[in-house]
Amino acid sequence: MGGSGGIEESSVRLLDSCSNDGSSESRWVDGSEVDSMEAPPSWSNEASREGYGSLKRRLVKKPKRVDSFDVEAMEISRTQDHHSKDDSLLPTLALAFQTLGVVYGDMGTSPLYVFADVFSKVPIESDVDILGALSLVMYTITLLPLAKYVFIVLKANDNGEGGTFALYSLICRYANVGLLPNRQQADEYISSFRLKLPTSELERALRIKDTLEKNKSLKTLLLLLVLLGTSMVIGDGILTPAMSVLSAISGLQGEIKGFGTEEVVIISIVVLVALFSIQQFGTGKVGFMFAPILALWFFSLGSIGIYNMVKYDITVLRAINPAYIYYFFKKNGKRAWSALGGCVLCITGAEAMFADLGHFSVRAIQIAFTCVVFPCLLLAYMGEAAYLMKNPASYSNIFYDSVPASLFWPVFVIATLAAMIASQAMISATFSCIKQAMALGCFPRIKIIHTSRKFMGQIYIPVINWFLMVMCIIIVAIFQRTTDIANAYGIAEVVVMIVSTTLVTLVMLLIWKTSLFLAFSFFLIFGSVELIYMSSVLTKIAEGGWIPLVFAIFFLSVMYTWNYGSVLKYHSEVREKISLDVMHDLGSNLGTVRVPGIGLLYNELVQGIPSIFVQFLLNLPALHSTIIFVCIKYVPVPVVPQEERFLFRRICPKDYHMFRCVARYGYKDVRKEDHHAFEQLLIESLSQFLRREAQETALESNLVEDIDSISMISKDSDLPADSVTEELRIPLMLGRNPKETGTSTSQEHAIALPSSYMASDEDPSLEYELSALREATASGCTYLLGHGDVRAKKNSLFIKKLVINYFYAFLRKNCRGGTANMKVPHTNIIQVGMTYMV
């Protein structure tokens, strides 16, 4: 990456460097940051070895240089985990109860169809068939959801967030594997970054890190793996509603005479239309009903299972002996292997335990599964097996046939509601995956509606919602039976599990520094089981298994094409950016007339001046007195606190009035503020940057002469030691009245540094800049946007021309424009066109 050595970046943070006895030894302020391509100073040997550049330290108490890599984020006092949950017993139990309605709906409805699908492949000829299938189901649930997810995978969370994109962002923080070259060292000081780099003693972790960073093919392969897993989750969002609703409604066939397949399909379609129609109101409106209904459902499963075992055959408990799995395969051979495709349906939705982790806590999900979900599911399957011991012909409608006649209608209603709730969970997960993919530059911009003021994860995406509904209706109308849909369902679930196993293994090696034996054992045990299931479900491609593959190929193509085109466009911008020499030759008027006002020029560069700026200079008769290059950047963390949102740099000398602003967002952050709030926060941050810059300049000029007096002033101050840290971390606008913002900012900085080193109001340079900023603010903000057309170079390969000139161009043309995302009046927008040759 390029950039100018004169560009400074302000990201102020105060930390305590503690001595061995725990006493505070020094307090330092991280002031300006030089570009990462410059040679590091001699004092930063560790930073030089890691290749991350250097930082200049502004010391408040004494001039002791501190290498930032020596201070790990997880060991900084008062650092708040923005995803922390209360670990006390009652709140944890309350959270565990809530997980029933959000996380476990899909897995909870699996007893509706598992044995029906298994015994459609293996006819029931003896007790071995039933006990072998039951043993398979029991140990599948024990091995994958319980052993793998509950006790291992849940720990691989990203500051409390789960899912394939969370794993990817976690890996991106520990190794520079992101394809966009916009990594900044300042991002590592975000309080939720929690970076803990491999140390020199752990050579294996360092070797893996270096291999990933140097090999572009491995970076691309890792991204494709993540996108494949995400595509399969979206496929689950299509298959889960179709499978769950169709299974629940099919129970009417045995209860109402003359109720055939056509009636089941029609009612299922009506239920699906209703389900997708209420999405626009948000899950929060009906969320309070979810947990009690699913709790009642799991209670029904366990109770009916106990009833059936007592009434029909308690000896099904013999299936605890895994030898019955061997007898099952020995007796049925290839048919038993084919039946694995039905057996894997008992763990559908297991990935939701990890994907929905951001709304709950690890302990809550563990308690809910081990104490409620796991035992109730085992009892349900045991009860169905006991019923089949006496009524083997009932396998096709086993769940409803095993329900006592007097309880049929209550159980049917609860089952239908549970199926809708299970569908709701996967639909919401699909929305979340799309949003995360958009944030990481892997999906075109589309309209996102935030349905809750309290919970940022509750979103609604109209285009995806109606697409899912149409696909669900088509699948139900074409297949009409759960058996063929189940073949497709199994493929999607197993692929997601294989992806998560691979990524968690990489996390174990790179981040956890687990021993090679344990990491290899994890991959070998769980990966082998999942590959065996995969080998079974792939044989069902002609019988419906092609559905998730088609969906996966479609979404994978869309996401990778968008990422590929975006990366090429970014590289083109980096190559064509303007040098500072050109700006200096133009002079402070930039070769045009400067009129009062603020021009916000949006671009994607975090360093340098974008080439689109030349187009504005050539096309506009005048330019605003203050120019801010705004870069919206998503960093690999879930949430960026508002007080750490902006990074400012000065571009060119002071009389140019040009700045760069990098607005950083996490992949779970919500950008729903209107443009007035964004402008106010940005201008207030710029004002604070100007004051802080003047303070640091004054401090630097007097540091060598008066270091003893600074120590004395700090020592004699009546302020508590922690007040400095806390004041500088106060969000600029959080909880304040906009009219009070200016005075509050001055008060903050009055405490940040000793009064003898404050840039006072008498400083003509600072006062002039603040007055120019106030005058520009009074004239309003104008958004300068580039409408870029991306074309492949003439000497490019045919496949590249096809992808860029047609597919990527089509996506750019039909995605949501930047003006729509910012909700800015058209009178405040100026656009110019530009073609990028990639």
C-alpha positions in Angstrom: 0.0 0.0 0.0 1.1 3.5 -0.7 0.6 6.6 1.3 2.5 9.7 2.4 4.8 9.9 5.3 3.3 13.2 6.1 -0.1 11.8 6.8 -0.8 11.3 10.4 -3.4 9.2 12.0 -4.9 10.0 15.4 -6.2 7.2 17.5 -5.7 8.2 21.1 -5.6 5.5 23.7 -4.2 5.5 27.3 -2.9 2.3 28.8 -1.2 1.3 32.0 2.1 -0.4 31.8 2.4 -2.3 35.0 5.5 -3.5 36.6 5.9 -7.0 38.1 4.6 -5.9 41.5 1.4 -4.6 40.0 2.2 -0.9 40.5 1.6 1.6 37.6 4.9 2.4 36.1 4.0 4.7 33.3 1.1 6.0 31.3 1.5 6.6 27.6 -0.6 8.2 24.9 -0.6 6.6 21.4 -0.7 9.7 19.3 0.2 9.7 15.6 0.8 6.7 13.5 3.2 6.6 10.5 2.4 4.6 7.4 3.0 0.9 7.5 5.4 0.9 4.6 7.9 3.2 6.3 11.0 1.8 7.9 10.5 1.2 11.6 12.6 3.0 14.2 15.5 1.2 15.9 13.5 0.9 19.1 10.8 -1.2 17.6 12.6 -4.5 17.0 9.7 -6.7 17.8 7.4 -4.8 15.5 10.0 -4.9 12.8 10.2 -8.7 13.0 6.5 -9.0 12.8 6.4 -6.7 9.8 3.6 -4.4 11.2 5.5 -1.0 11.0 5.9 1.3 13.9 4.2 3.8 16.2 5.5 7.1 17.6 4.8 7.3 21.3 3.8 10.6 23.1 4.6 10.1 26.7 2.8 11.9 29.5 4.9 11.0 32.5 8.3 9.9 31.3 9.8 9.0 27.9 9.7 5.3 28.0 9.0 3.6 24.7 6.4 0.8 24.8 6.0 -1.8 22.1 2.3 -2.2 21.5 2.7 -5.9 21.0 3.9 -6.3 24.6 0.4 -5.2 25.8 -2.1 -7.8 24.9 -5.7 -6.6 24.6 -7.1 -9.4 26.9 -4.8 -8.2 29.7 -5.6 -4.5 29.6 -7.4 -3.4 32.8 -10.9 -1.9 32.3 -11.2 -3.2 28.7 -14.8 -4.1 28.3 -16.0 -7.1 26.3 -18.9 -5.7 24.3 -20.4 -9.2 24.1 -20.0 -10.2 27.7 -23.0 -11.8 29.4 -23.8 -12.1 33.0 -22.4 -15.4 34.3 -24.5 -15.5 37.4 -26.9 -18.4 37.8 -30.4 -16.9 37.3 -29.6 -14.8 34.2 -27.8 -17.8 32.7 -30.8 -20.0 33.3 -33.1 -17.3 31.8 -30.9 -17.2 28.7 -30.9 -21.0 28.5 -34.7 -21.0 28.5 -34.7 -18.4 25.7 -32.4 -20.5 23.6 -35.1 -23.2 23.3 -37.1 -20.9 21.0 -34.3 -19.6 18.9 -31.6 -22.2 18.7 -33.1 -25.6 19.0 -36.3 -25.4 16.9 -34.8 -27.1 13.9 -33.3 -30.0 15.8 -36.4 -30.3 18.0 -38.6 -31.0 15.0 -36.4 -33.8 13.6 -38.4 -36.6 15.3 -41.2 -35.8 12.9 -39.3 -37.3 10.0 -36.0 -39.1 10.9 -37.2 -42.7 11.3 -39.6 -42.3 8.4 -36.7 -41.5 6.1 -34.4 -44.2 7.6 -36.8 -47.0 7.2 -37.8 -46.0 3.7 -34.3 -47.2 2.8 -34.1 -50.2 5.2 -37.2 -52.3 5.6 -38.0 -53.4 9.2 -37.4 -57.2 9.3 -36.2 -57.7 12.8 -35.4 -56.0 16.1 -31.8 -55.5 14.9 -33.1 -53.0 12.3 -34.9 -50.9 14.8 -32.2 -51.1 17.6 -29.4 -50.5 15.1 -31.1 -47.4 13.7 -31.9 -46.1 17.2 -28.3 -46.7 18.3 -27.1 -44.8 15.2 -29.3 -41.8 16.0 -28.3 -41.8 19.7 -24.6 -41.8 19.0 -24.9 -39.3 16.2 -26.5 -36.8 18.5 -24.0 -37.6 21.2 -20.9 -37.3 19.0 -21.7 -34.2 16.8 -24.0 -31.8 18.6 -22.9 -32.7 22.2 -19.2 -33.5 21.9 -18.3 -31.4 19.0 -20.4 -28.3 19.2 -21.3 -28.0 22.9 -17.9 -28.7 24.3 -15.4 -27.6 21.6 -16.8 -25.5 18.7 -18.7 -23.1 21.0 -15.3 -22.0 22.5 -14.1 -20.9 19.1 -16.2 -17.8 19.2 -15.3 -14.3 18.1 -15.9 -12.1 21.1 -19.2 -13.9 21.7 -20.2 -14.2 18.0 -20.4 -17.6 16.1 -20.8 -18.9 12.6 -18.5 -19.4 9.6 -17.9 -15.7 9.1 -17.1 -15.2 12.8 -14.4 -18.0 12.5 -13.1 -16.3 9.3 -12.9 -12.9 10.9 -11.1 -14.5 13.9 -8.5 -16.1 11.6 -8.1 -12.8 9.7 -7.1 -11.0 12.9 -4.4 -13.5 13.7 -3.1 -13.8 10.1 -3.3 -11.3 7.3 -5.4 -13.6 5.0 -8.0 -11.0 3.9 -7.8 -10.3 0.2 -8.5 -6.6 0.4 -5.2 -4.8 1.1 -6.6 -2.3 3.6 -5.3 -3.7 6.8 -4.3 -1.0 9.4 -2.3 -1.4 12.5 -4.6 1.1 14.3 -7.4 -1.4 14.0 -5.6 -3.6 16.5 -6.4 -1.1 19.2 -10.1 -1.5 18.9 -11.2 -2.7 22.3 -13.1 -5.7 20.9 -10.2 -6.7 18.7 -8.6 -8.9 21.5 -5.6 -9.8 19.5 -3.1 -12.2 20.9 -0.3 -12.9 18.4 1.7 -16.1 18.2 5.0 -15.8 20.2 8.4 -16.7 18.9 8.4 -19.9 21.1 5.5 -21.3 19.2 7.2 -21.9 15.9 4.4 -24.0 14.5 1.8 -21.3 14.9 4.1 -18.8 13.3 4.9 -21.1 10.4 1.1 -21.6 9.7 0.6 -17.8 9.9 3.5 -17.1 7.5 2.3 -19.8 5.1 -1.3 -18.4 5.0 -0.1 -14.8 4.5 2.4 -15.6 1.7 0.3 -18.0 -0.3 -2.5 -16.3 -2.2 -4.0 -19.6 -3.3 -4.5 -20.6 0.3 -6.2 -17.3 1.0 -8.5 -17.8 -1.9 -9.2 -21.4 -0.8 -10.0 -20.3 2.7 -12.4 -17.6 1.5 -14.1 -20.2 -0.9 -14.5 -22.6 2.0 -16.2 -19.9 4.1 -18.4 -18.9 1.2 -19.4 -22.5 0.6 -20.4 -22.9 4.2 -22.4 -19.7 4.1 -24.1 -20.8 0.8 -25.2 -24.0 2.5 -26.6 -22.1 5.4 -28.7 -20.1 3.0 -29.7 -23.4 1.4 -30.9 -24.5 4.8 -33.0 -21.4 5.0 -34.8 -22.6 1.9 -35.1 -26.3 2.9 -35.9 -26.0 6.6 -39.3 -24.2 6.1 -40.3 -26.6 3.4 -39.2 -29.7 5.3 -40.6 -28.7 8.7 -43.9 -27.4 7.6 -44.6 -30.3 5.2 -43.7 -32.8 7.9 -46.0 -31.2 10.5 -49.0 -30.8 8.1 -48.6 -34.4 6.8 -49.8 -35.6 10.2 -53.4 -34.9 9.1 -53.3 -37.6 6.5 -53.8 -40.4 9.0 -56.3 -38.5 11.1 -58.7 -37.0 8.5 -60.2 -39.4 5.9 -59.8 -38.3 2.3 -57.0 -35.9 3.3 -54.4 -36.7 0.6 -51.1 -35.4 -0.7 -52.6 -32.5 -2.6 -54.3 -31.2 0.4 -51.1 -31.4 2.4 -49.2 -29.5 -0.2 -51.9 -26.7 -0.5 -52.1 -26.2 3.3 -48.3 -26.3 3.5 -48.0 -23.5 0.9 -50.6 -21.4 2.7 -48.6 -21.8 6.0 -45.4 -20.9 4.2 -46.9 -17.7 2.6 -48.1 -16.7 6.1 -44.7 -17.5 7.6 -42.8 -15.3 5.2 -45.4 -12.5 5.2 -44.9 -11.9 8.9 -41.2 -11.5 8.6 -41.5 -7.8 7.9 -42.8 -7.2 11.4 -39.6 -8.7 12.9 -39.0 -11.6 15.2 -39.1 -9.4 18.2 -42.9 -9.0 17.9 -43.6 -12.7 18.4 -40.3 -13.7 20.0 -41.7 -13.9 23.5 -43.9 -16.8 22.4 -41.1 -18.9 21.0 -39.4 -20.3 24.1 -42.6 -21.4 26.0 -43.9 -23.2 22.9 -40.6 -25.0 22.3 -40.3 -25.8 26.0 -43.8 -27.4 25.8 -42.8 -29.2 22.6 -39.7 -30.7 24.2 -41.8 -31.7 27.3 -44.2 -33.4 25.0 -41.4 -35.3 23.2 -40.0 -36.5 26.4 -43.3 -37.5 28.0 -44.6 -39.3 24.9 -41.3 -41.1 24.6 -41.5 -42.4 28.2 -45.1 -43.3 27.7 -44.3 -45.4 24.6 -41.4 -47.1 26.2 -43.4 -48.2 29.2 -46.4 -49.2 27.2 -44.7 -51.0 24.2 -41.1 -52.1 24.8 -38.8 -50.9 27.5 -36.0 -53.1 26.1 -35.2 -50.5 23.4 -32.7 -49.3 26.0 -30.4 -52.0 24.7 -29.6 -49.6 21.8 -27.2 -47.9 24.3 -24.8 -50.7 23.3 -23.0 -49.5 20.1 -22.6 -53.1 19.0 -26.1 -52.8 17.4 -24.7 -50.3 14.9 -22.3 -53.1 13.8 -25.1 -55.6 13.6 -27.2 -53.1 11.6 -24.5 -52.6 9.0 -23.7 -56.4 8.9 -27.3 -57.3 8.2 -28.3 -54.6 5.8 -25.0 -53.8 4.0 -25.4 -51.1 1.3 -28.9 -50.3 2.4 -27.7 -49.4 5.9 -25.1 -47.1 4.4 -27.8 -45.5 2.3 -29.9 -45.0 5.4 -27.2 -42.8 6.9 -28.7 -40.0 4.8 -31.9 -40.2 6.9 -30.0 -40.6 10.1 -28.1 -37.4 9.7 -31.4 -35.5 9.8 -31.5 -36.0 13.6 -28.8 -33.3 13.9 -30.2 -30.7 11.4 -29.9 -27.3 13.0 -26.9 -28.3 15.2 -24.9 -25.5 13.4 -27.5 -23.0 14.8 -26.0 -23.5 18.3 -22.8 -21.8 17.0 -24.4 -19.5 14.4 -26.8 -17.9 17.0 -24.3 -17.6 19.8 -24.2 -13.8 19.5 -27.6 -13.5 21.1 -26.8 -15.8 24.0 -23.8 -17.1 26.0 -21.8 -20.3 25.7 -22.9 -21.4 29.2 -26.6 -20.8 28.4 -26.5 -22.9 25.2 -24.6 -25.7 26.9 -27.1 -25.9 29.8 -30.1 -25.9 27.5 -28.8 -28.7 25.3 -27.4 -31.0 28.0 -30.3 -30.6 30.4 -33.3 -30.3 28.1 -32.8 -30.8 24.4 -30.5 -33.9 24.6 -32.5 -36.0 27.0 -35.8 -35.1 25.5 -34.7 -36.0 22.0 -33.2 -39.3 23.2 -36.5 -40.2 24.9 -38.5 -39.2 21.8 -36.5 -41.5 19.5 -36.6 -44.3 22.1 -40.3 -44.0 22.3 -40.7 -44.1 18.6 -38.5 -47.2 18.4 -40.5 -48.9 21.2 -43.7 -48.2 19.2 -42.1 -49.7 16.0 -41.2 -52.9 17.9 -45.0 -53.6 18.0 -46.2 -51.7 14.9 -43.4 -51.9 12.3 -45.8 -50.9 9.4 -46.3 -47.4 10.9 -42.8 -46.2 10.1 -44.0 -43.7 7.4 -46.0 -41.7 9.9 -44.3 -42.9 13.0 -44.4 -39.7 15.1 -48.2 -39.0 14.9 -49.1 -42.7 15.1 -47.1 -43.1 18.3 -49.0 -40.1 19.9 -51.9 -41.2 22.1 -55.2 -40.6 20.3 -56.5 -38.3 23.0 -53.5 -36.0 22.6 -53.3 -35.9 18.8 -54.8 -32.4 18.2 -52.9 -30.6 21.0 -49.7 -32.3 19.8 -50.5 -31.4 16.2 -51.0 -27.8 17.0 -47.7 -27.6 19.0 -45.8 -29.5 16.3 -47.1 -27.1 13.6 -46.0 -24.1 15.8 -42.7 -25.7 16.5 -42.1 -26.3 12.8 -42.9 -22.6 12.1 -40.5 -21.5 14.8 -37.8 -23.8 13.5 -38.3 -22.2 10.1 -38.2 -18.7 11.6 -34.8 -19.5 13.2 -33.2 -20.5 9.9 -34.8 -17.6 8.0 -33.3 -15.2 10.6 -29.9 -17.0 10.3 -30.0 -16.5 6.5 -30.6 -12.8 6.9 -27.7 -12.6 9.3 -25.4 -14.5 6.9 -26.3 -12.2 4.1 -25.6 -9.1 6.2 -22.2 -10.5 7.3 -21.3 -11.3 3.7 -22.2 -7.8 2.7 -20.1 -6.3 5.5 -17.0 -8.4 4.5 -17.4 -7.4 0.8 -18.7 -10.7 -0.4 -22.3 -9.9 -1.4 -23.9 -7.0 -3.4 -25.5 -4.2 -1.4 -29.2 -4.8 -0.9 -31.9 -3.2 1.3 -31.7 -4.2 5.0 -34.5 -3.2 7.4 -33.7 -3.2 11.1 -36.8 -4.4 13.0 -35.7 -3.7 16.5 -34.3 -0.7 18.3 -32.9 -2.8 21.1 -31.3 -5.8 19.3 -29.1 -5.1 16.3 -29.2 -8.7 15.1 -32.9 -8.6 14.3 -33.1 -7.6 10.6 -35.3 -8.1 7.6 -34.1 -8.3 4.0 -37.1 -8.0 1.7 -35.5 -9.4 -1.5 -34.0 -12.4 0.3 -37.3 -13.0 2.1 -39.4 -13.2 -1.0 -36.8 -15.2 -2.8 -36.8 -17.8 0.0 -40.6 -17.9 -0.1 -40.8 -18.5 -3.8 -38.1 -21.3 -3.6 -39.9 -23.0 -0.7 -43.2 -23.0 -2.5 -41.6 -24.4 -5.7 -39.8 -27.2 -3.7 -43.0 -28.2 -1.9 -45.1 -28.1 -5.0 -42.6 -30.2 -7.0 -41.5 -32.8 -4.5 -44.7 -33.0 -2.4 -43.1 -35.6 0.0 -40.6 -35.2 2.8 -38.3 -38.1 1.6 -36.9 -36.3 -1.4 -36.5 -33.0 0.4 -34.7 -34.9 3.2 -32.1 -36.0 0.7 -31.4 -32.4 -0.1 -31.5 -31.4 3.5 -28.8 -33.8 4.6 -26.3 -32.5 2.1 -26.6 -28.9 3.2 -26.2 -29.8 6.8 -23.2 -32.1 6.4 -21.3 -29.6 4.2 -21.7 -26.8 6.8 -20.4 -29.2 9.5 -17.3 -30.1 7.5 -16.6 -26.5 6.9 -16.8 -25.7 10.6 -14.6 -28.7 11.5 -11.9 -27.4 9.1 -12.0 -23.8 10.3 -12.0 -24.8 14.0 -9.0 -27.1 13.4 -7.2 -24.1 11.9 -8.2 -22.0 14.9 -6.8 -24.7 17.2 -3.5 -24.7 15.5 -3.1 -21.0 14.8 -4.8 -19.3 17.8 -5.3 -21.8 20.6 -1.8 -23.2 20.0 -3.3 -26.7 20.7 -0.9 -29.6 20.5 -0.7 -31.2 17.0 -2.0 -34.5 18.4 -5.2 -33.0 19.8 -5.9 -30.8 16.8 -5.3 -33.8 14.5 -7.6 -36.0 16.7 -10.4 -33.4 16.5 -10.2 -33.2 12.7 -9.8 -37.0 12.3 -12.6 -38.1 14.6 -15.3 -35.6 13.6 -14.1 -35.1 10.1 -14.2 -38.8 9.4 -17.8 -39.2 10.8 -19.0 -36.2 8.7 -17.3 -37.5 5.5 -19.0 -40.9 6.0 -22.3 -39.1 6.2 -21.3 -37.0 3.2 -20.5 -40.2 1.1 -24.0 -41.4 1.9 -26.0 -38.2 1.1 -24.1 -37.6 -2.1 -25.6 -40.7 -3.6 -29.0 -39.1 -3.3 -28.1 -36.3 -5.8 -30.5 -37.6 -8.4 -33.3 -38.0 -5.8 -33.4 -34.4 -4.7 -29.8 -33.9 -3.4 -29.1 -31.6 -6.3 -31.2 -28.9 -4.8 -28.7 -27.6 -2.2 -25.9 -28.0 -4.7 -27.7 -25.7 -7.2 -28.4 -23.1 -4.5 -24.8 -23.4 -3.2 -23.3 -22.9 -6.7 -25.6 -19.9 -7.4 -24.9 -18.1 -4.1 -21.2 -19.1 -4.2 -20.9 -17.6 -7.7 -22.6 -14.4 -6.7 -20.5 -13.9 -3.5 -17.2 -14.8 -5.1 -17.8 -12.8 -8.2 -18.7 -9.7 -6.1 -15.6 -10.2 -3.9 -13.3 -10.8 -6.9 -14.6 -7.7 -8.7 -14.4 -5.6 -5.6 -10.8 -6.7 -4.9 -9.7 -5.9 -8.5 -11.5 -2.5 -8.3 -9.7 -1.7 -5.0 -6.3 -2.7 -6.5 -7.0 -0.4 -9.4 -7.8 2.5 -7.0 -4.5 1.8 -5.1 -2.5 1.9 -8.4 -4.1 5.1 -9.7 -4.1 7.1 -6.5 -2.7 10.7 -6.6 0.7 11.5 -5.2 1.1 14.4 -2.8 3.5 16.1 -5.2 0.6 16.7 -7.5 -1.4 18.2 -4.7 1.5 20.5 -3.7 1.9 21.7 -7.3 -1.8 22.7 -7.3 -1.5 24.8 -4.2 -3.9 25.2 -1.3 -6.7 26.3 -3.7 -6.3 23.0 -5.6 -6.3 25.0 -8.9 -9.9 26.0 -8.4 -12.1 28.2 -6.2 -12.7 27.2 -2.6 -16.2 28.0 -1.3 -17.5 27.6 2.2 -18.9 24.1 2.9 -17.8 20.6 3.7 -17.3 18.1 0.9 -17.5 14.4 1.9 -15.8 12.4 -0.8 -16.5 8.7 -0.4 -13.9 6.2 -1.5 -12.5 2.9 -0.5 -8.8 3.8 0.2 -7.4 3.9 3.7 -4.2 5.5 2.4 -3.5 8.2 -0.3 -5.8 10.4 -2.4 -8.2 8.6 -4.8 -8.0 9.3 -8.5 -11.7 10.1 -8.5 -10.7 13.4 -6.8 -9.2 14.6 -10.1 -12.5 14.1 -11.8 -14.2 16.4 -9.3 -11.4 19.0 -9.8 -11.9 18.9 -13.6 -15.7 18.9 -13.6 -16.6 21.3 -10.7 -16.1 25.1 -11.1 -15.5 25.4 -7.3 -14.7 23.1 -4.4 -15.6 23.2 -0.8 -13.3 24.9 1.7 -13.0 21.6 3.8 -12.6 18.3 2.0 -12.9 15.0 3.9 -12.1 11.7 2.2 -14.5 9.3 3.9 -13.7 5.5 3.8 -16.3 3.1 5.2 -14.3 0.2 6.4 -15.4 -3.1 7.9 -12.9 -4.6 10.3 -12.8 -8.3 11.4 -14.5 -7.7 14.7 -18.2 -8.1 15.6 -18.7 -4.5 16.9 -16.7 -1.3 16.9 -17.6 1.0 19.9 -18.8 4.4 18.8 -16.0 6.2 20.5 -13.6 4.2 18.5 -15.4 4.6 15.2 -13.4 7.3 13.4 -9.7 7.6 12.6 -8.6 11.0 11.2 -5.5 12.0 9.2 -4.4 15.3 7.9 -3.7 15.4 4.2 -1.3 18.1 2.9 -0.4 21.2 5.0 -2.9 22.9 7.2 -4.0 25.6 4.7 -5.4 22.9 2.4 -8.1 21.9 4.9 -8.1 18.3 3.7 -8.5 15.3 5.9 -9.0 11.6 5.7 -11.7 9.9 7.8 -11.8 6.1 8.1 -15.2 5.1 9.6 -14.8 1.6 11.0 -17.6 -0.9 11.5 -17.8 -4.5 12.7 -19.6 -7.1 10.7 -22.5 -7.1 13.2 -22.7 -3.3 13.5 -25.8 -1.5 12.4 -25.5 1.5 10.1 -28.9 2.9 10.5 -28.1 6.4 11.6 -29.4 9.2 9.3 -27.0 11.4 7.5 -27.5 14.3 10.0 -26.4 12.2 12.9 -23.5 10.9 10.9 -22.4 14.4 9.8 -22.7 15.7 13.4 -20.6 12.9 14.8 -18.0 13.2 12.0 -17.6 16.9 12.4 -17.4 16.7 16.2 -14.7 14.0 15.8 -12.8 16.2 13.4 -13.0 19.1 15.9 -11.7 16.8 18.6 -8.9 15.6 16.3 -7.8 19.2 15.6 -7.6 20.0 19.4 -5.8 16.8 20.1 -3.3 17.4 17.3 -2.5 20.8 18.8 -2.2 19.4 22.3 0.2 16.7 21.1 2.3 19.3 19.2 2.6 21.4 22.3 3.4 18.4 24.4 6.1 17.2 21.9 7.8 20.6 21.8 8.1 20.8 25.6 8.6 17.2 26.5 12.4 17.1 26.6 12.7 20.4 28.5 10.1 20.0 31.2 9.8 16.2 31.7 10.3 16.7 35.5 7.7 19.3 35.8 5.2 17.2 33.9 5.8 14.3 36.3 5.3 16.7 39.3 2.0 18.1 37.9 0.7 14.6 37.2 1.8 13.4 40.6 0.2 16.4 42.4 -3.1 16.3 40.5 -6.3 15.7 42.4 -7.7 13.6 39.6 -7.9 9.8 40.2 -5.4 7.8 38.1 -8.2 6.1 36.2 -10.0 9.3 35.2 -7.8 9.9 32.3 -8.5 6.6 30.7 -12.2 6.8 31.3 -12.6 10.3 30.0 -10.9 9.6 26.8 -13.1 6.6 26.2 -16.4 8.6 26.5 -18.3 8.4 23.2 -18.5 11.8 21.4 -22.3 11.9 21.2 -23.5 9.0 23.3 -26.1 10.3 25.7 -25.5 14.0 25.0 -27.7 16.8 23.9 -26.3 17.9 20.5 -26.3 21.5 21.8 -24.0 20.6 24.6 -21.4 18.8 22.4 -19.0 21.6 22.0 -18.6 22.4 25.7 -18.3 18.8 26.7 -15.5 18.2 24.3 -13.5 21.1 25.6 -14.0 19.8 29.2 -12.8 16.3 28.1 -9.6 17.6 26.8 -9.1 19.9 29.7 -8.4 16.8 31.8 -6.6 14.8 29.2 -3.3 16.7 29.5 -1.7 19.0 32.0 -2.9 22.6 31.7 0.5 24.0 30.9 0.5 22.0 27.7 -3.0 22.7 26.4 -3.5 24.3 23.1 -5.3 27.3 24.4 -7.9 29.4 22.5 -5.1 32.0 22.0 -3.3 29.6 19.6 -4.0 31.3 16.3 -3.4 28.2 14.2 -6.0 26.1 16.1 -8.5 29.0 16.5 -8.2 29.7 12.8 -8.9 26.0 11.8 -11.8 25.7 14.3 -13.4 28.9 13.0 -13.0 27.7 9.4 -14.6 24.4 10.3 -17.5 26.2 12.0 -18.0 28.3 8.9 -17.9 25.3 6.6 -20.3 23.4 8.9 -22.8 26.3 8.7 -22.8 26.1 4.9 -23.7 22.4 5.0 -22.2 19.1 3.8 -22.2 17.9 0.2 -21.6 14.2 -0.7 -19.1 13.7 -3.5 -19.7 10.3 -4.9 -18.0 8.4 -7.8 -20.1 6.3 -10.1 -17.4 3.8 -11.2 -17.7 1.5 -14.2 -15.4 -1.5 -13.9 -14.1 -3.1 -17.1 -11.5 -5.8 -17.7 -8.4 -4.8 -19.6 -8.3 -5.6 -23.3 -5.5 -8.1 -22.9 -7.4 -10.0 -20.2 -8.4 -13.7 -20.5 -11.9 -14.4 -21.9 -13.1 -15.8 -18.6 -12.0 -12.6 -16.7 -13.8 -10.4 -19.3 -16.9 -12.6 -19.0 -16.9 -12.3 -15.2 -16.1 -8.6 -14.9 -17.8 -7.1 -17.9 -21.0 -9.1 -17.6 -21.6 -10.8 -14.3 -20.0 -8.3 -12.0 -21.3 -5.4 -14.0 -24.8 -6.9 -13.8 -24.5 -7.2 -10.0 -23.2 -3.6 -9.7 -26.0 -2.2 -11.8 -28.7 -4.0 -9.9 -27.4 -3.7 -6.3 -28.4 -0.9 -4.0 -26.6 2.3 -4.6 -24.5 4.2 -2.1 -27.0 7.1 -2.1 -29.8 4.8 -1.0 -27.7 3.4 1.8 -26.9 6.9 3.2 -30.4 8.3 2.9 -29.1 11.6 1.7 -31.3 14.1 -0.2 -30.4 14.3 -3.9 -29.8 18.0 -3.6 -26.8 17.2 -1.4 -25.2 14.8 -3.8 -22.7 15.3 -6.6 -21.7 12.3 -8.7 -19.1 11.9 -11.4 -18.4 8.9 -13.6 -15.2 7.0 -13.9 -14.1 3.8 -15.6 -11.7 1.4 -13.7 -9.7 -0.9 -16.0 -8.8 -4.0 -14.0 
